[in-house]
Amino acid sequence: EAGVVQSPRYKIIEKKQPVAFWCNPISGHNTLYWYRQNLGQGPELLIRYENEEAVDDSQLPKDRFSAERLKGVDSTLKIQPAELGDSAVYLCASSFGLADSYEQYFGPGTRLTVT
Amino acid sequence: AQSVSQHNHHVILSEAASLELGCNYSYGGTVNLFWYVQYPGQHLQLLLKYFSGDPLVKGIKGFEAEFIKSKFSFNLRKPSVQWSDTAEYFCAVRAGTYKYIFGTGTRLKVLA
C-alpha cells in the first residue's frame, strides 16, 4: 500500500514569493490534515479536511495561506507571499475517518526555506 | 488552552538501559493519547495509542505507555533500549474536537 505522498520534498524560495505544496493521501482516506512543524517543535495543525470540506481551519493564517482539496482526494497548500517565518516542514497526514480507531498516517513532509 | 509537555528534550542512553520519557497534558475532559516516533530520515509513525480500557498500553518494538489520569500523564517506557531506537519521540493528545496537539518532542540517542 502506498503511503502519503508529498511534493516537493524541499523548496527554497525568496521572501515575498509564492509557494505551493501538494499532497496525495492514502487511497480511501477521507480525512486529510496539513501540519506545520517548526524547528525543535511538534507538528501544529493548520487545516483538516473531511472529503472536500475544510472542517477545521482555525489555525490557518488566512491572510497568506490557502488550501484546497478538489474532489476530496489530493490537496494543495499555498503560501502567498512567503515570509521568513514560514520556514518549516509542512506535513500532510491522512486517516480513514474521524473515529477513534483511525490512525493518522504522515507523509515525508516538505521542507521550506524562505531566504 | 490545551497543551502537551514533554520535559526531556534530549536523552542519551547506552544500549540496554531503561527508558522513560515524560508526557503531561492539560485538558480536563476525555482524551485520546498517542506516542509517535520519527526515525532519522523517515516519516512520523504511530508507536502506540490509548483510547480507553487498560491504562497500560503496549506498542510496537517493545514500547509501552501508562495513562495516569490523576496525573494527566502518559509516559513512554522501554525496559531495554537498542541502538535502533535512536529517534525523535512525540507525545500527542486528541481532545474534544478531533484536534491533535503534539508535544515538542524528545530526541533520544542510544549509544552502542
Interface residues (C-beta under 8 A of the other chain):
Chain A: G3 V4 Y33 G40 Q41 G42 P43 E44 L45 R48 D56 L91 A93 L98 D100 S101 E103 Q104 Y105 F106 G107 P108 G109
Chain B: V4 H9 N32 Y36 Q42 H43 L44 Q45 L46 K49 F51 F90 A92 T97 Y98 K99 Y100 F102 G103 T104 G105
